[in-house]
Amino acid sequence: MKKLTITLITLLFSFFTGTAQPESLSARHMQQRGLINIQSLDPNILVDLMYAKADNFVGRILYTDLKEAYLHPEAANALIKAQKLLKAIHPSYRLIVYDATRPMSIQQQMWDTVKGTPSENYVSDPANKGGTHNYGFAVDVSIYDTLRKDTIPMGVKVDHLYSESNIDKEDQLVLTGKISAEAKSNRELLRYVMTQSGYHTLCSEFWHFNYKGYNRDWLTAHGYQAIP
């Protein structure tokens, strides 16, 4: 979590000195599309974009200038509700966002990495109009404990593209010792605050949530366009 600590220090310095970090070209592009920086609505939500560093399933940095998490306003406000609910249950807990709106150009790089492998079922094919991340209606999220100064156990890390991430196999995963009972309970807490706030789960990824269960077919049929 060293990178997250550095990011938080930078944000605090900017707050107390009155100096703001310059917005990236990617950030301005998303703003022009009507998307909202979620931390502008609630700075209690932490952001540590996993594709802005090399520690991800692709193995390299994909977001070269994007550090902020953007969502469609409806999805962003629902995430704020989830954060408030989580804080009411556990005052020291904060949502931590690992990915939000994802440009289709990045989606293509991800797809090229997993195409033809067992992991391709975890990544939407841009040729099929991508997935909800590309439209601003999906978020990859976990829980950070400000007292422990670390994320709480979820069994495997976010971005683990194997069966241990599935939410429909958690009882068996606990029985076989692949995840702990604590991790299962933590996943259930995450699902509770997210689903109570308008998000829907994705069976294969405990960290992924779609706002209102929207999918790419519904979004494109209603005139929504993916971020290039």
C-alpha positions in Angstrom: 0.0 0.0 0.0 3.1 2.3 -0.3 1.8 3.9 -3.4 -1.6 4.7 -1.8 0.2 6.3 1.2 2.2 8.5 -1.1 -1.0 9.5 -2.9 -2.8 10.4 0.3 0.2 12.5 1.5 0.1 14.4 -1.8 -3.6 15.1 -1.5 -3.2 16.3 2.0 -0.4 18.6 1.1 -2.5 20.0 -1.8 -5.4 20.6 0.6 -3.4 22.4 3.3 -1.3 24.5 0.9 -4.2 25.3 -1.4 -2.4 23.9 -4.4 -4.2 21.5 -6.7 -2.7 18.8 -8.8 -3.0 19.5 -12.5 -5.7 17.5 -14.3 -4.6 15.0 -16.9 -5.7 14.9 -20.5 -7.6 11.7 -19.7 -9.4 13.4 -16.8 -10.4 16.4 -18.9 -11.6 14.1 -21.6 -13.9 12.2 -19.1 -15.2 15.5 -17.8 -16.1 16.5 -21.3 -18.2 13.3 -21.5 -20.1 14.3 -18.4 -18.4 11.9 -16.0 -17.6 12.9 -12.4 -14.5 12.5 -10.3 -15.9 10.6 -7.4 -13.5 12.2 -4.9 -15.0 15.6 -5.7 -18.3 14.3 -4.3 -16.8 12.4 -1.3 -13.1 12.6 -0.4 -13.6 9.8 2.1 -13.6 7.3 -0.8 -10.0 6.3 -1.6 -8.6 5.8 -5.1 -5.7 3.6 -6.1 -6.1 2.8 -9.7 -4.6 -0.6 -10.3 -4.0 0.0 -14.0 -2.0 3.2 -13.2 0.8 0.8 -12.0 2.4 -2.4 -13.3 1.0 -4.6 -10.5 -2.0 -5.9 -12.4 -2.9 -8.9 -14.6 -1.5 -7.2 -17.7 1.8 -6.7 -16.0 2.4 -3.1 -17.1 1.1 0.4 -16.7 -2.0 1.1 -18.8 -3.2 4.4 -17.4 -0.2 6.6 -18.2 -1.8 9.9 -17.0 -5.0 9.0 -15.3 -5.0 8.9 -11.5 -8.6 9.8 -10.7 -11.7 7.6 -10.8 -14.6 8.9 -12.9 -18.2 7.6 -13.1 -21.5 8.5 -14.7 -23.2 10.9 -12.2 -25.9 8.3 -11.3 -23.3 5.6 -10.5 -21.1 8.1 -8.7 -23.9 9.2 -6.4 -24.8 5.6 -5.7 -21.1 5.0 -4.7 -21.4 7.9 -2.3 -24.4 6.2 -0.7 -22.4 3.0 -0.3 -19.6 4.8 1.4 -21.9 6.5 3.9 -23.5 3.1 4.7 -20.1 1.5 5.2 -19.0 4.3 7.5 -22.1 3.9 9.5 -21.5 0.2 10.0 -17.7 0.5 10.5 -16.5 4.1 11.1 -12.9 3.3 10.3 -13.7 1.6 7.0 -13.5 3.4 3.6 -14.3 2.2 0.1 -11.2 2.0 -2.1 -11.6 2.2 -5.8 -9.2 0.3 -8.1 -10.9 1.0 -11.4 -13.9 3.0 -12.6 -14.5 4.3 -16.1 -12.1 2.7 -18.5 -11.4 3.9 -22.0 -12.0 1.4 -24.8 -8.4 1.8 -25.9 -7.3 0.3 -22.6 -10.0 -2.4 -22.9 -8.4 -3.4 -26.1 -5.0 -3.8 -24.5 -6.5 -6.0 -21.8 -8.4 -8.1 -24.3 -5.2 -8.6 -26.4 -3.5 -9.9 -23.2 -6.1 -12.6 -22.3 -7.5 -13.5 -25.7 -7.2 -17.3 -26.2 -6.4 -17.9 -22.5 -8.6 -19.3 -19.7 -8.8 -15.7 -18.3 -10.5 -14.3 -21.4 -13.9 -14.8 -19.8 -13.0 -12.1 -17.2 -12.4 -9.4 -19.9 -15.0 -7.9 -22.2 -14.2 -8.0 -25.9 -14.1 -4.5 -27.4 -15.4 -6.0 -30.7 -18.6 -6.7 -28.8 -18.9 -3.1 -27.6 -16.8 -3.7 -24.5 -18.3 -3.8 -21.0 -19.9 -1.5 -18.4 -16.5 -0.1 -17.3 -16.2 1.5 -20.8 -19.5 3.5 -20.3 -18.9 4.8 -16.7 -21.4 2.4 -15.0 -19.0 -0.1 -13.3 -16.6 0.1 -10.5 -13.9 -2.2 -9.0 -13.8 -1.7 -5.3 -12.8 -3.1 -2.0 -12.6 -1.9 1.7 -9.7 -0.1 3.4 -9.4 0.1 7.2 -8.0 3.5 8.2 -7.0 2.1 11.7 -5.0 -0.9 10.2 -3.8 1.3 7.3 -4.5 -1.5 4.9 -7.2 -3.2 3.0 -9.2 -5.9 4.9 -8.8 -9.6 3.8 -10.9 -10.7 0.8 -9.1 -14.0 0.2 -7.4 -13.0 -3.0 -6.4 -9.6 -4.3 -8.5 -7.6 -6.7 -7.7 -8.5 -10.3 -7.2 -12.2 -9.5 -8.7 -13.7 -12.6 -9.3 -17.2 -11.3 -12.1 -19.2 -9.6 -11.1 -18.0 -6.1 -12.6 -14.6 -7.0 -16.1 -16.1 -7.7 -18.8 -15.1 -5.3 -21.0 -18.1 -6.0 -18.3 -20.5 -4.8 -17.4 -18.9 -1.5 -18.8 -21.6 0.8 -16.7 -24.2 -1.0 -13.7 -21.9 -1.1 -13.8 -21.7 2.7 -14.3 -25.4 3.1 -11.3 -26.1 1.0 -9.2 -23.5 2.7 -8.7 -21.3 -0.4 -10.2 -18.3 1.4 -10.8 -17.7 5.1 -14.2 -17.3 6.8 -13.1 -13.8 7.6 -12.6 -13.1 3.9 -16.0 -14.4 3.1 -17.6 -12.2 5.7 -15.7 -9.2 4.4 -16.9 -9.9 0.9 -20.4 -10.1 2.2 -20.1 -6.7 3.8 -18.8 -5.2 0.6 -21.7 -6.7 -1.3 -24.2 -5.5 1.3 -23.2 -1.8 1.1 -22.9 -1.9 -2.6 -26.2 -3.6 -3.4 -28.1 -1.6 -0.8 -26.9 1.5 -2.8 -28.1 0.5 -6.2 -25.2 -1.7 -7.5 -25.4 -5.3 -8.8 -22.8 -8.0 -8.4 -20.8 -9.9 -11.0 -20.6 -13.6 -10.2 -17.0 -14.0 -11.3 -15.4 -11.0 -9.5 -16.1 -10.1 -5.9 -14.8 -6.6 -6.5 -16.8 -5.7 -9.6 -20.2 -4.0 -9.4 -22.5 -2.7 -12.2 -24.8 0.2 -11.4 -28.4 -1.1 -11.5 -27.2 -4.2 -13.3 -26.8 -2.3 -16.6 -24.9 -4.2 -19.3 -23.5 -3.0 -22.6 -26.5 -4.1 -24.6 -28.9 -2.0 -22.5 -26.5 1.0 -22.5 -26.0 1.1 -26.2 -29.7 0.5 -26.9 -30.4 3.6 -24.7 -27.9 5.8 -26.5 -24.9 5.6 -24.2 -21.5 5.6 -25.8 -18.3 4.0 -24.7 -15.3 6.2 -23.8 -12.8 5.8 -26.8 
